[in-house]
Amino acid sequence: VQVGDQVLTSTGWQQYSVQKPANLELIPAGHDPLHYLGPMGVNGLTAYFGLLSVGEARSEQTVMVSAAAGSVGHLVGQMAKIQGCTVVGVAGSDQKNDTLVSKLGFDAAVNYKNGDYRAALKEATPDGVDVYFDNTGGFILGSALFRMNVGGRIACCGVVSQYDTSSPEPGPKGIPGLLVNKRITMRGFLVFDFADQYAEARSEIHGWLQSGALISLTDQVSGLAAAPDAFVDLLAGGNIGTRVVVLD
């Protein structure tokens, strides 16, 4: 690592940090450093491996993703479209859903806060769901289970619906019976499980970015002092894409 190199690492909310070289990942010259906080970083790798390795998404299948306008979800949907899938996103505002469909190419998007969510989801998935990428848990997971096709796969990535609650909502009822009757595979994962495959994944993701097939959305706020409020707003679903705090 040389003076002036741009690197990726994990640190605190701070302007200066002392790190060992082994903890630094060099960002190649000519690459957009913001991409390493999104599609080329943990978010994009999580989307990639969760969809393709855990979910085993294939062409002409239906993929559903929750928190679809978030840092991982908006990438999952686009990667699924690249694979030739029909993609349905679930998000919490009409603005987010408009972005998913009009800008990112999702086939449909459902606002779980509006009206009869379950009926809307059924209408958006007339052929059922083959792969569900779960970022939320809770009742959205429960609703997805009843839309799964025989042999469907669920990639369990997060439970954002429970991160900032003092009393987590009860889990969906009837899971054992559904899993057995529909032969559903439900698997939790961490992106670090696939660390030995990062280089190959990044090469493919970089190609998608260069071709315009994959769009990275960043939701930027300025200044370290804004970080606490930005984080609280993130938990409340105030972001579209990856929330990034840009240092002054």
Secondary structure, DSSP 8 states (H G I E B T S, - for coil): --TT--EE----S-S-----GGG-EE--TTS-GGGGGTTTSHHHHHHHHIIIIIS---TT-EEEEESTTSTTHHHHHHHHHHTT-EEEEEESSHHHHHHHHHTT--SEEEETTSS-HHHHHHHH-TT-EEEEEESS-HHHHHHHHTTEEEEEEEEE---GGGTT-SS-----TTHHHHHHHHT-EEEE--GGGGGGGHHHHHHHHHHHHHHTSS---EEEEESGGGHHHHHHHHHTT--SSEEEEE--
